[in-house]
Amino acid sequence: MAELVSGVAPSRPEAAPAGSPGEVSPGAGETLRLRLDLGYDGTEFSGWARQPERRTVQGELESALGRILRLEPSPSLTVAGRTDAGVHARGQVAHVDLPAEALQAVEGRRKGAGGSMSVSERLAALTRRLAGVLPPDVRVHAVSKAPGGFDARFSALFRRYAYRVCDSPGGGDPLRRREVLWYPRPLDVDRMNAAAVHLLGEHDFAAFCKKRDGATTIRELQRLEWTRDAGGLLVATVVADAFCHSMVRALVGGLLAVGEGQRLVDWPAEVLLKGARDSGVNVAPARGLCLEEVRYPADDELARRAGETRHLRTLGP
């Protein structure tokens, strides 16, 4: 897994150059699935998921797409990971299904002058138009034609989050206050890592999740590790095939209690074994958490991976 969980930023698909060999424009009436690679500052959002009378990332993006592509109702997005209110994302991924002809709306004057854009040119134009319409706290870095079998949610191999904490007695950098949690007591990284080791693997994480009807809390935690960077900032890297509601922040909250000496090193593992939400686990504030990367398999494995993920998971005997 060393290669999969490296600190490399998520790769973004590159659109084919305009007029490149093999580029075929979809015909009228066909549906086109697009992949969107995006990031956002979650501070002023009520999370990813669209909610009535609330400002959400999904709501802003769908509204912008509907406006640019002149679609009513606006198209619906499927996301790799639905982040909670206040949580940030640097490497979020979503997909959207559109009528192929909808992309003609981005051609503007060129279309009126009798010109015609290739698919890649239309996608590049859509990316530029989104930058002009979206608010500054959400950005779509790239829009590409999704390969066959791609599903932003179910095709993912893993999600990588980072949680950032400052335990300096004088407080954190005021310019990073929206993305770093200040912890008022000193933290022992070695203690936190010793506790984290016992949480790795496939478990029922009900003790660290908010249960949702019909949803399993069984997950495979692939990496949970704390480091202290050159500036003294603590960073937790958390990688799993998927996460249940509030899982990352609950894990971080439990380990912070160990790091300050309030709890024993064995305590998080004991909580995990109980298999039920523990009132002693404090959920860490949202602002320190950022979705850094979503990784997908090779194109020819996308559909198979999506099929596997859709099956409700249970722990083996």
C-alpha positions as a Markdown table, in Angstrom:
| # | Residue | x | y | z |
|---|---|---|---|---|
| 1 | Met | 0.0 | 0.0 | 0.0 |
| 2 | Ala | 3.0 | 2.3 | 0.2 |
| 3 | Glu | 2.5 | 3.6 | -3.3 |
| 4 | Leu | -1.2 | 4.1 | -2.9 |
| 5 | Val | -1.0 | 6.3 | 0.2 |
| 6 | Ser | 1.9 | 8.4 | -0.8 |
| 7 | Gly | 1.7 | 12.2 | -0.2 |
| 8 | Val | 1.5 | 12.9 | -3.9 |
| 9 | Ala | -1.4 | 15.2 | -4.8 |
| 10 | Pro | -4.3 | 13.5 | -6.6 |
| 11 | Ser | -3.7 | 13.1 | -10.3 |
| 12 | Arg | -6.2 | 14.9 | -12.6 |
| 13 | Pro | -7.1 | 13.5 | -16.0 |
| 14 | Glu | -6.0 | 15.6 | -18.9 |
| 15 | Ala | -8.4 | 16.4 | -21.7 |
| 16 | Ala | -7.3 | 15.3 | -25.1 |
| 17 | Pro | -5.9 | 18.1 | -27.3 |
| 18 | Ala | -8.4 | 19.7 | -29.6 |
| 19 | Gly | -8.9 | 17.7 | -32.7 |
| 20 | Ser | -6.8 | 14.8 | -31.4 |
| 21 | Pro | -6.9 | 11.5 | -33.3 |
| 22 | Gly | -9.6 | 9.2 | -32.0 |
| 23 | Glu | -11.8 | 11.9 | -30.5 |
| 24 | Val | -15.4 | 11.1 | -31.3 |
| 25 | Ser | -18.2 | 13.6 | -30.6 |
| 26 | Pro | -21.2 | 11.8 | -29.0 |
| 27 | Gly | -24.3 | 11.9 | -31.1 |
| 28 | Ala | -27.6 | 13.7 | -30.4 |
| 29 | Gly | -29.7 | 12.0 | -27.7 |
| 30 | Glu | -26.6 | 10.3 | -26.1 |
| 31 | Thr | -25.7 | 10.8 | -22.4 |
| 32 | Leu | -22.2 | 12.0 | -21.5 |
| 33 | Arg | -20.7 | 11.2 | -18.1 |
| 34 | Leu | -18.2 | 13.9 | -17.0 |
| 35 | Arg | -15.7 | 13.7 | -14.2 |
| 36 | Leu | -15.1 | 16.8 | -12.1 |
| 37 | Asp | -12.0 | 17.3 | -10.0 |
| 38 | Leu | -12.6 | 20.0 | -7.4 |
| 39 | Gly | -11.7 | 21.6 | -4.1 |
| 40 | Tyr | -13.4 | 23.9 | -1.6 |
| 41 | Asp | -13.0 | 25.8 | 1.7 |
| 42 | Gly | -15.8 | 24.2 | 3.7 |
| 43 | Thr | -16.0 | 27.0 | 6.3 |
| 44 | Glu | -19.2 | 28.6 | 5.1 |
| 45 | Phe | -20.8 | 25.5 | 3.7 |
| 46 | Ser | -23.4 | 23.3 | 5.4 |
| 47 | Gly | -21.5 | 20.3 | 4.0 |
| 48 | Trp | -21.5 | 18.8 | 0.6 |
| 49 | Ala | -25.0 | 17.4 | 0.3 |
| 50 | Arg | -27.8 | 19.7 | -1.1 |
| 51 | Gln | -30.2 | 20.8 | 1.7 |
| 52 | Pro | -33.2 | 23.1 | 1.5 |
| 53 | Glu | -32.5 | 26.7 | 2.5 |
| 54 | Arg | -28.8 | 26.0 | 3.2 |
| 55 | Arg | -25.6 | 26.8 | 1.3 |
| 56 | Thr | -23.9 | 23.6 | 0.2 |
| 57 | Val | -21.1 | 22.7 | -2.2 |
| 58 | Gln | -23.4 | 20.4 | -4.2 |
| 59 | Gly | -26.0 | 23.2 | -4.4 |
| 60 | Glu | -23.5 | 25.7 | -5.7 |
| 61 | Leu | -22.0 | 23.4 | -8.3 |
| 62 | Glu | -25.3 | 22.1 | -9.6 |
| 63 | Ser | -26.7 | 25.6 | -9.9 |
| 64 | Ala | -23.6 | 26.8 | -11.8 |
| 65 | Leu | -23.8 | 23.8 | -14.2 |
| 66 | Gly | -27.5 | 24.4 | -14.8 |
| 67 | Arg | -26.9 | 28.1 | -15.5 |
| 68 | Ile | -24.0 | 27.6 | -17.9 |
| 69 | Leu | -25.5 | 24.7 | -19.8 |
| 70 | Arg | -29.1 | 26.1 | -19.7 |
| 71 | Leu | -30.5 | 23.0 | -18.1 |
| 72 | Glu | -33.7 | 23.0 | -16.1 |
| 73 | Pro | -33.7 | 21.4 | -13.6 |
| 74 | Ser | -30.0 | 21.5 | -12.9 |
| 75 | Pro | -28.1 | 18.3 | -13.4 |
| 76 | Ser | -27.4 | 16.1 | -10.3 |
| 77 | Leu | -23.9 | 15.3 | -9.1 |
| 78 | Thr | -22.6 | 12.1 | -7.5 |
| 79 | Val | -19.6 | 12.7 | -5.3 |
| 80 | Ala | -16.8 | 10.5 | -4.0 |
| 81 | Gly | -17.2 | 11.5 | -0.4 |
| 82 | Arg | -20.0 | 13.6 | 1.2 |
| 83 | Thr | -18.1 | 15.9 | 3.5 |
| 84 | Asp | -19.7 | 17.4 | 6.6 |
| 85 | Ala | -20.3 | 21.1 | 7.4 |
| 86 | Gly | -17.0 | 22.9 | 7.8 |
| 87 | Val | -14.9 | 20.2 | 6.3 |
| 88 | His | -12.6 | 21.1 | 3.4 |
| 89 | Ala | -11.5 | 19.3 | 0.2 |
| 90 | Arg | -8.5 | 19.6 | -2.0 |
| 91 | Gly | -8.9 | 16.4 | -4.0 |
| 92 | Gln | -12.7 | 15.8 | -4.2 |
| 93 | Val | -14.1 | 14.0 | -7.2 |
| 94 | Ala | -17.7 | 14.0 | -8.6 |
| 95 | His | -19.4 | 12.9 | -11.8 |
| 96 | Val | -22.4 | 14.2 | -13.6 |
| 97 | Asp | -24.5 | 12.7 | -16.5 |
| 98 | Leu | -25.5 | 15.2 | -19.2 |
| 99 | Pro | -27.3 | 15.1 | -22.6 |
| 100 | Ala | -24.3 | 15.3 | -25.0 |
| 101 | Glu | -25.8 | 18.3 | -26.8 |
| 102 | Ala | -25.9 | 20.3 | -23.6 |
| 103 | Leu | -22.2 | 21.1 | -24.0 |
| 104 | Gln | -23.0 | 23.1 | -27.1 |
| 105 | Ala | -24.1 | 25.9 | -24.7 |
| 106 | Val | -20.5 | 26.7 | -23.9 |
| 107 | Glu | -19.6 | 27.5 | -27.6 |
| 108 | Gly | -21.1 | 31.0 | -27.5 |
| 109 | Arg | -20.1 | 33.3 | -30.3 |
| 110 | Arg | -18.0 | 30.7 | -32.0 |
| 111 | Lys | -21.1 | 28.6 | -32.6 |
| 112 | Gly | -23.0 | 31.6 | -33.9 |
| 113 | Ala | -20.2 | 32.3 | -36.3 |
| 114 | Gly | -20.5 | 28.8 | -37.8 |
| 115 | Gly | -17.6 | 27.3 | -35.9 |
| 116 | Ser | -17.7 | 24.1 | -34.0 |
| 117 | Met | -15.7 | 22.9 | -31.0 |
| 118 | Ser | -14.4 | 19.4 | -30.3 |
| 119 | Val | -15.4 | 17.7 | -27.1 |
| 120 | Ser | -12.1 | 18.5 | -25.4 |
| 121 | Glu | -12.5 | 22.2 | -26.3 |
| 122 | Arg | -16.0 | 22.3 | -24.9 |
| 123 | Leu | -14.8 | 20.7 | -21.6 |
| 124 | Ala | -12.0 | 23.3 | -21.4 |
| 125 | Ala | -14.5 | 26.0 | -22.0 |
| 126 | Leu | -16.8 | 24.6 | -19.4 |
| 127 | Thr | -14.0 | 24.6 | -16.8 |
| 128 | Arg | -13.3 | 28.3 | -17.6 |
| 129 | Arg | -17.0 | 29.2 | -17.4 |
| 130 | Leu | -17.3 | 27.5 | -14.0 |
| 131 | Ala | -14.4 | 29.5 | -12.7 |
| 132 | Gly | -16.3 | 32.7 | -13.6 |
| 133 | Val | -19.6 | 31.6 | -12.2 |
| 134 | Leu | -18.7 | 29.8 | -8.9 |
| 135 | Pro | -18.0 | 31.6 | -5.7 |
| 136 | Pro | -14.3 | 31.8 | -4.7 |
| 137 | Asp | -14.5 | 29.2 | -2.0 |
| 138 | Val | -15.2 | 26.3 | -4.5 |
| 139 | Arg | -13.2 | 25.6 | -7.6 |
| 140 | Val | -13.4 | 22.9 | -10.3 |
| 141 | His | -9.8 | 22.3 | -11.4 |
| 142 | Ala | -10.6 | 20.0 | -14.3 |
| 143 | Val | -13.6 | 18.6 | -16.3 |
| 144 | Ser | -13.0 | 15.4 | -18.3 |
| 145 | Lys | -15.0 | 12.8 | -20.1 |
| 146 | Ala | -15.3 | 9.8 | -17.7 |
| 147 | Pro | -14.1 | 6.5 | -18.9 |
| 148 | Gly | -16.5 | 3.6 | -19.2 |
| 149 | Gly | -17.6 | 2.1 | -15.9 |
| 150 | Phe | -16.5 | 5.2 | -13.9 |
| 151 | Asp | -18.5 | 6.1 | -10.8 |
| 152 | Ala | -17.1 | 8.8 | -8.6 |
| 153 | Arg | -18.4 | 7.1 | -5.4 |
| 154 | Phe | -18.4 | 3.4 | -6.0 |
| 155 | Ser | -15.3 | 3.0 | -8.2 |
| 156 | Ala | -13.0 | 4.6 | -5.7 |
| 157 | Leu | -10.2 | 2.5 | -4.1 |
| 158 | Phe | -9.7 | 4.7 | -1.2 |
| 159 | Arg | -10.1 | 8.2 | 0.2 |
| 160 | Arg | -7.2 | 10.0 | 1.9 |
| 161 | Tyr | -7.9 | 12.7 | 4.5 |
| 162 | Ala | -5.5 | 14.9 | 6.5 |
| 163 | Tyr | -6.3 | 16.5 | 9.9 |
| 164 | Arg | -4.1 | 19.4 | 11.0 |
| 165 | Val | -3.5 | 20.4 | 14.6 |
| 166 | Cys | -1.3 | 23.1 | 16.2 |
| 167 | Asp | -0.5 | 22.6 | 19.9 |
| 168 | Ser | 1.8 | 25.6 | 20.2 |
| 169 | Pro | 1.1 | 27.3 | 23.6 |
| 170 | Gly | 0.9 | 30.7 | 21.8 |
| 171 | Gly | -1.7 | 29.5 | 19.3 |
| 172 | Gly | -1.7 | 28.8 | 15.6 |
| 173 | Asp | -1.0 | 30.8 | 12.5 |
| 174 | Pro | -3.9 | 33.3 | 12.2 |
| 175 | Leu | -3.7 | 33.0 | 8.4 |
| 176 | Arg | -4.4 | 29.2 | 8.7 |
| 177 | Arg | -7.1 | 29.4 | 11.4 |
| 178 | Arg | -9.8 | 28.1 | 9.0 |
| 179 | Glu | -7.9 | 24.9 | 8.3 |
| 180 | Val | -5.9 | 24.1 | 11.4 |
| 181 | Leu | -7.2 | 23.3 | 14.9 |
| 182 | Trp | -5.5 | 24.9 | 17.8 |
| 183 | Tyr | -5.2 | 22.4 | 20.7 |
| 184 | Pro | -4.4 | 24.2 | 24.0 |
| 185 | Arg | -2.4 | 21.3 | 25.6 |
| 186 | Pro | 0.8 | 19.7 | 24.3 |
| 187 | Leu | 0.4 | 16.4 | 22.4 |
| 188 | Asp | 2.6 | 13.3 | 22.3 |
| 189 | Val | 2.9 | 12.0 | 18.8 |
| 190 | Asp | 4.4 | 8.7 | 19.8 |
| 191 | Arg | 1.5 | 7.9 | 22.1 |
| 192 | Met | -1.1 | 8.8 | 19.4 |
| 193 | Asn | 0.7 | 6.5 | 16.9 |
| 194 | Ala | 0.9 | 3.7 | 19.4 |
| 195 | Ala | -2.8 | 3.9 | 19.9 |
| 196 | Ala | -3.6 | 4.2 | 16.2 |
| 197 | Val | -1.9 | 1.0 | 15.2 |
| 198 | His | -4.6 | -1.1 | 17.0 |
| 199 | Leu | -7.3 | 0.6 | 14.9 |
| 200 | Leu | -5.9 | -0.5 | 11.5 |
| 201 | Gly | -7.6 | -3.1 | 9.4 |
| 202 | Glu | -11.2 | -4.1 | 8.7 |
| 203 | His | -13.5 | -3.5 | 11.7 |
| 204 | Asp | -17.0 | -2.4 | 12.6 |
| 205 | Phe | -16.3 | 1.3 | 13.4 |
| 206 | Ala | -19.8 | 1.8 | 15.0 |
| 207 | Ala | -18.0 | 3.2 | 18.1 |
| 208 | Phe | -16.6 | 6.0 | 16.0 |
| 209 | Cys | -19.5 | 6.7 | 13.6 |
| 210 | Lys | -22.9 | 8.2 | 13.6 |
| 211 | Lys | -25.2 | 5.3 | 12.5 |
| 212 | Arg | -27.3 | 5.8 | 9.4 |
| 213 | Asp | -30.3 | 3.6 | 8.6 |
| 214 | Gly | -29.5 | 0.9 | 6.1 |
| 215 | Ala | -25.8 | 1.8 | 6.1 |
| 216 | Thr | -23.0 | -0.4 | 7.3 |
| 217 | Thr | -20.3 | 0.9 | 9.6 |
| 218 | Ile | -17.7 | -1.8 | 8.6 |
| 219 | Arg | -14.7 | -0.2 | 7.0 |
| 220 | Glu | -11.1 | -1.0 | 6.2 |
| 221 | Leu | -8.8 | 1.5 | 7.8 |
| 222 | Gln | -5.6 | 1.3 | 5.8 |
| 223 | Arg | -3.5 | 4.1 | 7.3 |
| 224 | Leu | -3.7 | 6.2 | 10.5 |
| 225 | Glu | -0.5 | 8.0 | 11.3 |
| 226 | Trp | 0.6 | 11.2 | 12.9 |
| 227 | Thr | 3.6 | 13.3 | 12.0 |
| 228 | Arg | 5.0 | 16.6 | 13.1 |
| 229 | Asp | 6.2 | 18.8 | 10.3 |
| 230 | Ala | 9.2 | 21.2 | 10.3 |
| 231 | Gly | 7.0 | 24.0 | 11.6 |
| 232 | Gly | 5.7 | 22.0 | 14.5 |
| 233 | Leu | 2.3 | 21.3 | 13.0 |
| 234 | Leu | 0.8 | 17.9 | 13.7 |
| 235 | Val | -0.8 | 16.2 | 10.7 |
| 236 | Ala | -2.8 | 13.0 | 10.8 |
| 237 | Thr | -3.0 | 11.0 | 7.6 |
| 238 | Val | -6.1 | 8.9 | 7.5 |
| 239 | Val | -6.8 | 6.4 | 4.6 |
| 240 | Ala | -9.7 | 4.0 | 4.2 |
| 241 | Asp | -11.6 | 2.4 | 1.4 |
| 242 | Ala | -14.5 | 4.5 | 2.6 |
| 243 | Phe | -15.6 | 6.4 | 5.8 |
| 244 | Cys | -18.9 | 6.4 | 7.7 |
| 245 | His | -20.4 | 9.6 | 9.1 |
| 246 | Ser | -18.0 | 11.6 | 11.3 |
| 247 | Met | -15.6 | 8.6 | 11.5 |
| 248 | Val | -12.4 | 10.6 | 10.8 |
| 249 | Arg | -13.1 | 13.3 | 13.3 |
| 250 | Ala | -14.1 | 10.8 | 15.9 |
| 251 | Leu | -10.9 | 8.8 | 15.4 |
| 252 | Val | -8.9 | 12.1 | 15.7 |
| 253 | Gly | -10.8 | 13.1 | 18.8 |
| 254 | Gly | -10.1 | 9.8 | 20.5 |
| 255 | Leu | -6.4 | 10.0 | 19.6 |
| 256 | Leu | -6.0 | 13.6 | 20.8 |
| 257 | Ala | -7.3 | 12.5 | 24.2 |
| 258 | Val | -4.5 | 9.9 | 24.2 |
| 259 | Gly | -1.9 | 12.4 | 23.0 |
| 260 | Glu | -2.5 | 14.8 | 25.9 |
| 261 | Gly | -2.5 | 12.0 | 28.5 |
| 262 | Gln | -6.2 | 12.1 | 29.3 |
| 263 | Arg | -6.7 | 8.5 | 28.1 |
| 264 | Leu | -4.5 | 5.4 | 28.1 |
| 265 | Val | -2.9 | 4.2 | 24.8 |
| 266 | Asp | -5.1 | 1.1 | 24.8 |
| 267 | Trp | -8.4 | 3.1 | 25.2 |
| 268 | Pro | -9.3 | 3.7 | 21.5 |
| 269 | Ala | -8.9 | -0.1 | 20.8 |
| 270 | Glu | -11.1 | -0.9 | 23.8 |
| 271 | Val | -13.7 | 1.5 | 22.5 |
| 272 | Leu | -13.6 | 0.0 | 19.0 |
| 273 | Leu | -14.3 | -3.5 | 20.4 |
| 274 | Lys | -17.5 | -2.3 | 22.1 |
| 275 | Gly | -19.1 | -1.9 | 18.7 |
| 276 | Ala | -21.4 | 1.0 | 19.8 |
| 277 | Arg | -21.0 | 4.7 | 19.9 |
| 278 | Asp | -19.1 | 5.7 | 23.0 |
| 279 | Ser | -20.0 | 9.0 | 24.7 |
| 280 | Gly | -16.3 | 9.4 | 25.8 |
| 281 | Val | -15.2 | 9.9 | 22.2 |
| 282 | Asn | -15.2 | 13.6 | 21.4 |
| 283 | Val | -15.6 | 14.4 | 17.7 |
| 284 | Ala | -12.8 | 16.8 | 16.6 |
| 285 | Pro | -13.9 | 20.1 | 15.1 |
| 286 | Ala | -14.5 | 20.1 | 11.3 |
| 287 | Arg | -12.1 | 22.9 | 10.4 |
| 288 | Gly | -9.0 | 20.8 | 10.8 |
| 289 | Leu | -10.1 | 18.1 | 8.3 |
| 290 | Cys | -9.5 | 18.1 | 4.5 |
| 291 | Leu | -10.2 | 15.5 | 1.9 |
| 292 | Glu | -6.8 | 15.3 | 0.1 |
| 293 | Glu | -7.2 | 12.5 | -2.5 |
| 294 | Val | -9.5 | 10.0 | -4.0 |
| 295 | Arg | -7.8 | 7.2 | -5.8 |
| 296 | Tyr | -9.3 | 5.0 | -8.6 |
| 297 | Pro | -8.1 | 1.8 | -10.3 |
| 298 | Ala | -7.1 | 1.5 | -14.0 |
| 299 | Asp | -9.9 | 2.2 | -16.4 |
| 300 | Asp | -10.5 | -1.4 | -17.2 |
| 301 | Glu | -11.1 | -2.1 | -13.5 |
| 302 | Leu | -13.6 | 0.7 | -12.8 |
| 303 | Ala | -16.8 | -1.2 | -13.4 |
| 304 | Arg | -15.7 | -4.3 | -11.5 |
| 305 | Arg | -14.6 | -2.1 | -8.5 |
| 306 | Ala | -18.0 | -0.3 | -8.6 |
| 307 | Gly | -19.8 | -3.6 | -8.5 |
| 308 | Glu | -17.8 | -4.9 | -5.5 |
| 309 | Thr | -18.4 | -1.7 | -3.6 |
| 310 | Arg | -22.1 | -1.7 | -4.0 |
| 311 | His | -22.5 | -5.0 | -2.1 |
| 312 | Leu | -23.4 | -4.4 | 1.6 |
| 313 | Arg | -20.3 | -5.5 | 3.6 |
| 314 | Thr | -20.3 | -7.8 | 6.6 |
| 315 | Leu | -17.4 | -9.0 | 8.7 |
| 316 | Gly | -16.2 | -12.6 | 8.1 |
| 317 | Pro | -16.6 | -15.4 | 10.7 |
